[in-house]
Amino acid sequence: MEFISAIKDGFKNYANTKALASRSQLYYWFLFALISLTFCTLLDIIFFNSNTYSQLLELNKPVGWFTRIWFWSIFTPSITIIIRRKKDLSQPIWRQSEFIDIPVMVIVLLIMLFLLAY
């Protein structure tokens, strides 16, 4: 699956857990999420007049509204794609070479939540 089609499919199947997701779709979705959240964070720094990048690592000081709104709009599709990827695995998950995919993507989602959205 290509990058653009993976993003379209992610938004199209926003809450559809019955469909399946390929490995490339999972990777492309999280690449899109990381790039878009980084872009929103930079917009927040520009528009909300924060002149320091150290604010990104402080959990008590929110970065801005663009990043918060965008994160919560892609949070559900991200969880849904993880669930759809898990359903695509035909064998038990611990026998797969892709065993690490799902936990890594959950960790990436949590990191994006803590560092970029709040």
LUMZAMI-166624 format. One record per atom (N, C-alpha, C): atom name; residue in three letters; x, y negated, z negated. Coordinates in nm, 3 decimals. Atoms other than C-alpha are relative to their C-alpha. Layout:
<pts>
<CA,ALA,<X,Y,Z>>
...
</pts>
This chain:
<pts>
<N,MET,<0.084,0.117,0.000>>
<CA,MET,<0.000,0.000,0.000>>
<C,MET,<0.089,-0.123,0.000>>
<N,GLU,<-0.076,0.123,-0.010>>
<CA,GLU,<0.123,-0.348,0.082>>
<C,GLU,<-0.035,-0.094,-0.115>>
<N,PHE,<0.013,0.093,0.112>>
<CA,PHE,<0.156,-0.638,-0.160>>
<C,PHE,<-0.136,-0.069,-0.001>>
<N,ILE,<0.126,0.075,-0.007>>
<CA,ILE,<-0.144,-0.843,-0.042>>
<C,ILE,<-0.121,0.092,-0.018>>
<N,SER,<0.114,-0.091,0.013>>
<CA,SER,<-0.376,-0.544,-0.009>>
<C,SER,<-0.011,0.056,-0.142>>
<N,ALA,<0.004,-0.046,0.139>>
<CA,ALA,<-0.280,-0.427,-0.359>>
<C,ALA,<-0.066,-0.105,-0.089>>
<N,ILE,<0.060,0.108,0.078>>
<CA,ILE,<-0.378,-0.766,-0.500>>
<C,ILE,<-0.150,-0.008,0.029>>
<N,LYS,<0.143,0.005,-0.036>>
<CA,LYS,<-0.707,-0.771,-0.306>>
<C,LYS,<-0.075,0.117,-0.063>>
<N,ASP,<0.064,-0.117,0.058>>
<CA,ASP,<-0.786,-0.419,-0.422>>
<C,ASP,<-0.012,-0.011,-0.152>>
<N,GLY,<0.005,0.020,0.144>>
<CA,GLY,<-0.704,-0.512,-0.781>>
<C,GLY,<-0.116,-0.088,-0.041>>
<N,PHE,<0.112,0.087,0.032>>
<CA,PHE,<-0.957,-0.794,-0.778>>
<C,PHE,<-0.133,0.060,0.046>>
<N,LYS,<0.123,-0.060,-0.050>>
<CA,LYS,<-1.210,-0.598,-0.572>>
<C,LYS,<-0.051,0.107,-0.097>>
<N,ASN,<0.036,-0.105,0.096>>
<CA,ASN,<-1.208,-0.307,-0.820>>
<C,ASN,<0.026,-0.049,-0.142>>
<N,TYR,<-0.024,0.068,0.127>>
<CA,TYR,<-1.206,-0.541,-1.118>>
<C,TYR,<-0.034,0.087,-0.120>>
<N,ALA,<0.043,-0.082,0.113>>
<CA,ALA,<-1.395,-0.303,-1.345>>
<C,ALA,<-0.035,0.141,0.044>>
<N,ASN,<0.031,-0.132,-0.053>>
<CA,ASN,<-1.415,0.010,-1.133>>
<C,ASN,<0.108,0.099,-0.043>>
<N,THR,<-0.099,-0.098,0.047>>
<CA,THR,<-1.237,0.287,-1.322>>
<C,THR,<-0.014,0.134,0.070>>
<N,LYS,<0.019,-0.127,-0.069>>
<CA,LYS,<-1.367,0.562,-1.093>>
<C,LYS,<0.091,0.015,0.122>>
<N,ALA,<-0.091,-0.006,-0.114>>
<CA,ALA,<-1.139,0.472,-0.803>>
<C,ALA,<0.140,0.038,-0.049>>
<N,LEU,<-0.137,-0.037,0.033>>
<CA,LEU,<-0.774,0.575,-0.790>>
<C,LEU,<0.095,-0.112,0.042>>
<N,ALA,<-0.102,0.101,-0.033>>
<CA,ALA,<-0.463,0.356,-0.780>>
<C,ALA,<0.132,0.071,0.027>>
<N,SER,<-0.129,-0.059,-0.033>>
<CA,SER,<-0.135,0.445,-0.615>>
<C,SER,<0.109,-0.064,-0.086>>
<N,ARG,<-0.112,0.051,0.078>>
<CA,ARG,<0.201,0.391,-0.776>>
<C,ARG,<0.043,-0.138,0.053>>
<N,SER,<-0.039,0.130,-0.057>>
<CA,SER,<0.286,0.109,-0.534>>
<C,SER,<-0.100,-0.109,-0.036>>
<N,GLN,<0.100,0.099,0.038>>
<CA,GLN,<-0.042,-0.063,-0.615>>
<C,GLN,<0.022,-0.046,-0.143>>
<N,LEU,<-0.029,0.036,0.139>>
<CA,LEU,<0.042,-0.054,-0.986>>
<C,LEU,<0.120,-0.094,-0.008>>
<N,TYR,<-0.120,0.084,0.003>>
<CA,TYR,<0.389,-0.198,-0.926>>
<C,TYR,<-0.024,-0.136,0.064>>
<N,TYR,<0.028,0.127,-0.066>>
<CA,TYR,<0.269,-0.464,-0.682>>
<C,TYR,<-0.092,-0.088,-0.084>>
<N,TRP,<0.089,0.080,0.084>>
<CA,TRP,<-0.010,-0.573,-0.917>>
<C,TRP,<0.077,-0.066,-0.114>>
<N,PHE,<-0.073,0.057,0.111>>
<CA,PHE,<0.228,-0.621,-1.208>>
<C,PHE,<0.108,-0.097,0.046>>
<N,LEU,<-0.091,0.100,-0.057>>
<CA,LEU,<0.479,-0.799,-0.987>>
<C,LEU,<-0.077,-0.129,0.026>>
<N,PHE,<0.086,0.116,-0.022>>
<CA,PHE,<0.198,-1.034,-0.881>>
<C,PHE,<-0.036,-0.068,-0.132>>
<N,ALA,<0.038,0.057,0.129>>
<CA,ALA,<0.090,-1.081,-1.242>>
<C,ALA,<0.118,-0.075,-0.063>>
<N,LEU,<-0.118,0.064,0.058>>
<CA,LEU,<0.442,-1.163,-1.357>>
<C,LEU,<0.036,-0.128,0.073>>
<N,ILE,<-0.032,0.120,-0.079>>
<CA,ILE,<0.508,-1.407,-1.072>>
<C,ILE,<-0.104,-0.109,-0.022>>
<N,SER,<0.105,0.101,0.014>>
<CA,SER,<0.172,-1.580,-1.105>>
<C,SER,<-0.002,-0.060,-0.141>>
<N,LEU,<-0.003,0.055,0.135>>
<CA,LEU,<0.198,-1.613,-1.483>>
<C,LEU,<0.122,-0.090,-0.022>>
<N,THR,<-0.118,0.085,0.008>>
<CA,THR,<0.549,-1.754,-1.452>>
<C,THR,<-0.028,-0.134,0.068>>
<N,PHE,<0.037,0.122,-0.071>>
<CA,PHE,<0.420,-2.006,-1.197>>
<C,PHE,<-0.096,-0.085,-0.083>>
<N,CYS,<0.095,0.074,0.086>>
<CA,CYS,<0.130,-2.102,-1.427>>
<C,CYS,<0.070,-0.060,-0.121>>
<N,THR,<-0.076,0.052,0.113>>
<CA,THR,<0.372,-2.143,-1.716>>
<C,THR,<0.079,-0.123,0.041>>
<N,LEU,<-0.073,0.118,-0.048>>
<CA,LEU,<0.584,-2.380,-1.509>>
<C,LEU,<-0.095,-0.117,0.025>>
<N,LEU,<0.099,0.107,-0.017>>
<CA,LEU,<0.270,-2.575,-1.414>>
<C,LEU,<-0.040,-0.060,-0.135>>
<N,ASP,<0.033,0.050,0.133>>
<CA,ASP,<0.182,-2.600,-1.782>>
<C,ASP,<0.110,-0.087,-0.056>>
<N,ILE,<-0.112,0.081,0.049>>
<CA,ILE,<0.527,-2.730,-1.864>>
<C,ILE,<0.002,-0.136,0.069>>
<N,ILE,<0.000,0.127,-0.075>>
<CA,ILE,<0.498,-2.993,-1.591>>
<C,ILE,<-0.118,-0.087,-0.040>>
<N,PHE,<0.120,0.081,0.022>>
<CA,PHE,<0.138,-3.104,-1.655>>
<C,PHE,<-0.024,-0.036,-0.146>>
<N,PHE,<0.022,0.029,0.141>>
<CA,PHE,<0.136,-3.085,-2.033>>
<C,PHE,<0.120,-0.066,-0.065>>
<N,ASN,<-0.112,0.084,0.042>>
<CA,ASN,<0.457,-3.286,-2.057>>
<C,ASN,<0.088,0.067,-0.104>>
<N,SER,<-0.098,-0.064,0.086>>
<CA,SER,<0.672,-3.029,-2.227>>
<C,SER,<0.132,-0.001,0.075>>
<N,ASN,<-0.128,0.016,-0.068>>
<CA,ASN,<1.030,-3.103,-2.146>>
<C,ASN,<0.103,0.103,-0.044>>
<N,THR,<-0.095,-0.101,0.046>>
<CA,THR,<1.187,-2.797,-2.308>>
<C,THR,<-0.050,0.140,0.034>>
<N,TYR,<0.035,-0.138,-0.030>>
<CA,TYR,<1.194,-2.433,-2.205>>
<C,TYR,<0.002,0.087,-0.125>>
<N,SER,<-0.001,-0.079,0.124>>
<CA,SER,<1.245,-2.319,-2.564>>
<C,SER,<-0.142,0.021,-0.052>>
<N,GLN,<0.139,-0.014,0.041>>
<CA,GLN,<0.872,-2.363,-2.610>>
<C,GLN,<-0.058,0.134,0.046>>
<N,LEU,<0.050,-0.128,-0.051>>
<CA,LEU,<0.821,-2.044,-2.407>>
<C,LEU,<0.018,0.113,-0.100>>
<N,LEU,<-0.030,-0.108,0.093>>
<CA,LEU,<0.970,-1.832,-2.684>>
<C,LEU,<-0.061,-0.021,-0.139>>
<N,GLU,<0.063,0.026,0.127>>
<CA,GLU,<0.778,-1.989,-2.971>>
<C,GLU,<-0.145,0.045,0.007>>
<N,LEU,<0.134,-0.056,-0.007>>
<CA,LEU,<0.463,-1.788,-3.036>>
<C,LEU,<-0.106,-0.090,-0.062>>
<N,ASN,<0.098,0.085,0.067>>
<CA,ASN,<0.298,-2.053,-3.253>>
<C,ASN,<-0.041,-0.121,0.083>>
<N,LYS,<0.032,0.114,-0.084>>
<CA,LYS,<0.303,-2.322,-2.985>>
<C,LYS,<-0.046,0.049,0.137>>
<N,PRO,<0.046,-0.046,-0.130>>
<CA,PRO,<0.083,-2.238,-2.688>>
<C,PRO,<0.058,-0.085,0.113>>
<N,VAL,<-0.061,0.069,-0.112>>
<CA,VAL,<0.226,-2.329,-2.351>>
<C,VAL,<-0.100,-0.092,0.067>>
<N,GLY,<0.098,0.085,-0.063>>
<CA,GLY,<-0.090,-2.459,-2.191>>
<C,GLY,<-0.121,0.079,0.047>>
<N,TRP,<0.127,-0.062,-0.036>>
<CA,TRP,<-0.431,-2.390,-2.052>>
<C,TRP,<0.005,0.078,0.130>>
<N,PHE,<-0.007,-0.073,-0.126>>
<CA,PHE,<-0.337,-2.280,-1.700>>
<C,PHE,<0.041,0.145,-0.022>>
<N,THR,<-0.049,-0.135,0.025>>
<CA,THR,<-0.145,-1.981,-1.826>>
<C,THR,<-0.101,0.082,-0.080>>
<N,ARG,<0.099,-0.072,0.080>>
<CA,ARG,<-0.407,-1.886,-2.083>>
<C,ARG,<-0.118,0.046,0.085>>
<N,ILE,<0.115,-0.034,-0.084>>
<CA,ILE,<-0.695,-1.896,-1.837>>
<C,ILE,<0.038,0.106,0.103>>
<N,TRP,<-0.041,-0.097,-0.103>>
<CA,TRP,<-0.501,-1.711,-1.568>>
<C,TRP,<0.029,0.137,-0.062>>
<N,PHE,<-0.029,-0.129,0.063>>
<CA,PHE,<-0.378,-1.443,-1.809>>
<C,PHE,<-0.127,0.075,-0.031>>
<N,TRP,<0.123,-0.070,0.037>>
<CA,TRP,<-0.726,-1.365,-1.936>>
<C,TRP,<-0.084,0.036,0.123>>
<N,SER,<0.071,-0.040,-0.121>>
<CA,SER,<-0.860,-1.354,-1.580>>
<C,SER,<0.062,0.121,0.067>>
<N,ILE,<-0.063,-0.119,-0.059>>
<CA,ILE,<-0.607,-1.088,-1.477>>
<C,ILE,<0.022,0.111,-0.103>>
<N,PHE,<-0.019,-0.101,0.104>>
<CA,PHE,<-0.607,-0.897,-1.806>>
<C,PHE,<-0.083,0.125,0.027>>
<N,THR,<0.088,-0.114,-0.026>>
<CA,THR,<-0.906,-0.675,-1.723>>
<C,THR,<0.042,0.078,0.124>>
<N,PRO,<-0.048,-0.079,-0.114>>
<CA,PRO,<-0.784,-0.584,-1.372>>
<C,PRO,<0.129,0.075,-0.030>>
<N,SER,<-0.125,-0.067,0.035>>
<CA,SER,<-0.446,-0.499,-1.521>>
<C,SER,<-0.027,0.129,-0.078>>
<N,ILE,<0.036,-0.120,0.076>>
<CA,ILE,<-0.596,-0.258,-1.772>>
<C,ILE,<-0.069,0.102,0.090>>
<N,THR,<0.072,-0.090,-0.090>>
<CA,THR,<-0.824,-0.115,-1.504>>
<C,THR,<0.096,0.072,0.095>>
<N,ILE,<-0.097,-0.064,-0.091>>
<CA,ILE,<-0.532,-0.050,-1.268>>
<C,ILE,<0.081,0.105,-0.075>>
<N,ILE,<-0.071,-0.101,0.079>>
<CA,ILE,<-0.346,0.131,-1.547>>
<C,ILE,<-0.087,0.124,-0.017>>
<N,ILE,<0.091,-0.114,0.015>>
<CA,ILE,<-0.652,0.350,-1.608>>
<C,ILE,<-0.016,0.074,0.131>>
<N,ARG,<0.014,-0.064,-0.131>>
<CA,ARG,<-0.697,0.412,-1.236>>
<C,ARG,<0.126,0.077,0.040>>
<N,ARG,<-0.125,-0.070,-0.029>>
<CA,ARG,<-0.330,0.508,-1.204>>
<C,ARG,<0.009,0.130,-0.079>>
<N,LYS,<-0.003,-0.120,0.082>>
<CA,LYS,<-0.361,0.754,-1.489>>
<C,LYS,<-0.091,0.107,0.058>>
<N,LYS,<0.092,-0.097,-0.061>>
<CA,LYS,<-0.659,0.917,-1.315>>
<C,LYS,<0.054,0.057,0.130>>
<N,ASP,<-0.055,-0.047,-0.127>>
<CA,ASP,<-0.460,0.949,-0.993>>
<C,ASP,<0.100,0.113,-0.019>>
<N,LEU,<-0.096,-0.106,0.026>>
<CA,LEU,<-0.210,1.182,-1.156>>
<C,LEU,<-0.073,0.133,-0.007>>
<N,SER,<0.074,-0.126,-0.009>>
<CA,SER,<-0.319,1.536,-1.070>>
<C,SER,<0.038,0.099,-0.110>>
<N,GLN,<-0.045,-0.091,0.104>>
<CA,GLN,<-0.112,1.724,-1.327>>
<C,GLN,<-0.004,-0.071,-0.135>>
<N,PRO,<-0.009,0.069,0.130>>
<CA,PRO,<-0.089,1.659,-1.699>>
<C,PRO,<0.112,-0.103,0.003>>
<N,ILE,<-0.089,0.115,-0.013>>
<CA,ILE,<0.089,1.329,-1.749>>
<C,ILE,<0.142,0.029,-0.047>>
<N,TRP,<-0.134,-0.026,0.050>>
<CA,TRP,<0.385,1.470,-1.944>>
<C,TRP,<0.081,0.088,0.093>>
<N,ARG,<-0.073,-0.081,-0.097>>
<CA,ARG,<0.478,1.702,-1.653>>
<C,ARG,<0.039,-0.078,0.124>>
<N,GLN,<-0.024,0.082,-0.118>>
<CA,GLN,<0.503,1.419,-1.405>>
<C,GLN,<0.132,-0.075,-0.015>>
<N,SER,<-0.116,0.087,0.002>>
<CA,SER,<0.809,1.225,-1.307>>
<C,SER,<-0.042,-0.145,-0.022>>
<N,GLU,<0.053,0.134,0.019>>
<CA,GLU,<0.584,0.918,-1.334>>
<C,GLU,<-0.050,-0.022,-0.142>>
<N,PHE,<0.044,0.007,0.139>>
<CA,PHE,<0.532,0.970,-1.707>>
<C,PHE,<0.026,-0.137,-0.060>>
<N,ILE,<-0.041,0.126,0.060>>
<CA,ILE,<0.705,0.642,-1.783>>
<C,ILE,<-0.080,-0.119,0.055>>
<N,ASP,<0.070,0.112,-0.064>>
<CA,ASP,<0.489,0.426,-1.550>>
<C,ASP,<-0.101,-0.067,-0.090>>
<N,ILE,<0.112,0.057,0.074>>
<CA,ILE,<0.187,0.378,-1.770>>
<C,ILE,<0.046,-0.067,-0.130>>
<N,PRO,<-0.045,0.071,0.121>>
<CA,PRO,<0.360,0.305,-2.104>>
<C,PRO,<0.082,-0.125,0.031>>
<N,VAL,<-0.079,0.118,-0.035>>
<CA,VAL,<0.600,0.066,-1.932>>
<C,VAL,<-0.091,-0.115,0.042>>
<N,MET,<0.090,0.106,-0.044>>
<CA,MET,<0.316,-0.126,-1.770>>
<C,MET,<-0.082,-0.056,-0.116>>
<N,VAL,<0.069,0.050,0.118>>
<CA,VAL,<0.130,-0.151,-2.101>>
<C,VAL,<0.093,-0.092,-0.079>>
<N,ILE,<-0.098,0.083,0.070>>
<CA,ILE,<0.447,-0.289,-2.262>>
<C,ILE,<0.021,-0.131,0.075>>
<N,VAL,<-0.014,0.122,-0.081>>
<CA,VAL,<0.491,-0.536,-1.974>>
<C,VAL,<-0.119,-0.091,-0.019>>
<N,LEU,<0.120,0.080,0.022>>
<CA,LEU,<0.132,-0.650,-2.019>>
<C,LEU,<0.002,-0.067,-0.136>>
<N,LEU,<-0.008,0.059,0.133>>
<CA,LEU,<0.186,-0.706,-2.390>>
<C,LEU,<0.108,-0.108,-0.007>>
<N,ILE,<-0.105,0.102,-0.003>>
<CA,ILE,<0.510,-0.895,-2.326>>
<C,ILE,<-0.051,-0.126,0.069>>
<N,MET,<0.058,0.116,-0.068>>
<CA,MET,<0.329,-1.118,-2.078>>
<C,MET,<-0.099,-0.072,-0.091>>
<N,LEU,<0.096,0.060,0.093>>
<CA,LEU,<0.061,-1.176,-2.340>>
<C,LEU,<0.072,-0.085,-0.104>>
<N,PHE,<-0.065,0.072,0.109>>
<CA,PHE,<0.300,-1.279,-2.613>>
<C,PHE,<0.093,-0.112,0.047>>
<N,LEU,<-0.096,0.102,-0.042>>
<CA,LEU,<0.561,-1.471,-2.414>>
<C,LEU,<-0.059,-0.106,0.092>>
<N,LEU,<0.048,0.096,-0.099>>
<CA,LEU,<0.368,-1.632,-2.134>>
<C,LEU,<-0.135,-0.060,-0.033>>
<N,ALA,<0.134,0.053,0.020>>
<CA,ALA,<0.008,-1.667,-2.245>>
<C,ALA,<-0.018,-0.070,-0.134>>
<N,TYR,<0.014,0.066,0.130>>
<CA,TYR,<0.058,-1.771,-2.607>>
<C,TYR,<0.131,-0.037,-0.058>>
</pts>
